[in-house]
């Protein structure tokens, strides 16, 4: 997900997206531990998306 797409989301959508990404990360880690994950790099991509969402949320909190 691109940073511009994240910035256009509302606060409620950001929180929903964050919850969705955390669930996806959990599922990817579980699949990786059981040896069923095809692309281990997908874990890093989801982590970066979580960081982007958290950055936008924090910037909005600071801005007020």
N, C-alpha and C positions, 0 to 999 in steps of 0.2 A: 504494500500500500504506500502510495506517495505522500509526502508531507503536505502537499497542497490539498489533497483529498481529505486528510485528517483535519486540517485547519478549517475546512468548510463545514464540518459536522457541529451540531449543537452539543451542549454539555451533556444532555441525557444520552445522545447517540454516542458520545465519547465514552461514557461510563459503560454503556451496553457493549461497545466494541472492545473495551478493556476486559470485561468479563468473558467475552467470547474468545479473545486471544489467549487469556490465561487458561481457559478450558482446553483450547486447542494445544497449548504447550504441554499441559498435563498429559493429554492423550498421546502426543508425539513422544514424550519421555517414556511413557508406559510401553509404547510399541518398540522404542529403541531398546529398552531393557529386556524385552522378550525376544528381540532379534527379528522383528517383523517390519522394521522401518527400512524403506527402500532408499531414501535420500536423507542422510543425517544432517545435511546442510539446512534442511527445512526448519530444524530447531533454532538455528541461528537467525534465520529470517523472521521467525515469529518473535524471538526475543527483541530484535531490532524494532519490529512493529510496536511491541509493548512499550519500548523506550520512547518511541516517537509519540505515542498517545499520551504517555505520562508527561512528556515534555510540554505538549500543548496544554494539557490540563493544568500543570503548574504555572505556565506562563499566564494563563487566564486568571488564576488565583492571585498572582502577584499584581497583575494589571488592575484587577478589581472589577 
